[in-house]
Amino acid sequence: MNPRLCTLRHLLSELRACSSSKKLYNQPFTAVIMENYRKNQVTELQLCNAKDEWKYVVDAYVIYLQSQRKYKQLLKEYKVNHSYTNMAGFLGFKLPEDPE
């Protein structure tokens, strides 16, 4: 498969993963991405200084979106609002009893 097409599909799959609606065809950002993809399809075949610029930009967006998704998963898994006793139990420690 064409590496540019793989990059485009990877970007769209990451956008689908972080989007609230799973259908991307009616989203405005999809139209912009597809327009740039088609526009750069011609310029990549011509002699230009920034031959792989589109690929680098898209790869950066893909990495950013993957990192955001993984960060949200980690935040969801390891919530910060645990009490000391719950966190100690989570880590396998037992806190001493407070004599009152």
Residue, then its C-alpha position, 0 to 999 in steps of 0.5 A: m500500500n502507498p505509504r502516504l495512504c497508510t499515513l492518511r488512514h492512520l491519522l483518520s483512525e486516530l481522529r475517529a478514536c478521539s472524536s465523539s462521533k464515529k463518522l468522520y465524513n461530515q466533520p469539517f476537519t476531515a474535509v480540510i485533511m482530504e483537501n490537503y492530501r489531494k493538493n499535496q498528491v500533485t506537489e509530491l511528484q514535482l520537484c519541491n524543497a519540502k517533499d515530505e513536509w506533509k508526511y512529517v506534519v501528519d506523523a506529528y499529529v498522529i503521535y500527538l493524538q495517540s499521546q492524548r488518548k494514552y494520557k486520558q487512559l492513564l488518567k482514568e486508570y490512576k485517579v489522583n483523588h484516592s485517600y491515603t488508606n486506599m492508596a496504601g492498600f493499592l500499593g500493598f501497604k497497611l497503615p498503622e491504626d490511630p489509637e484514640 
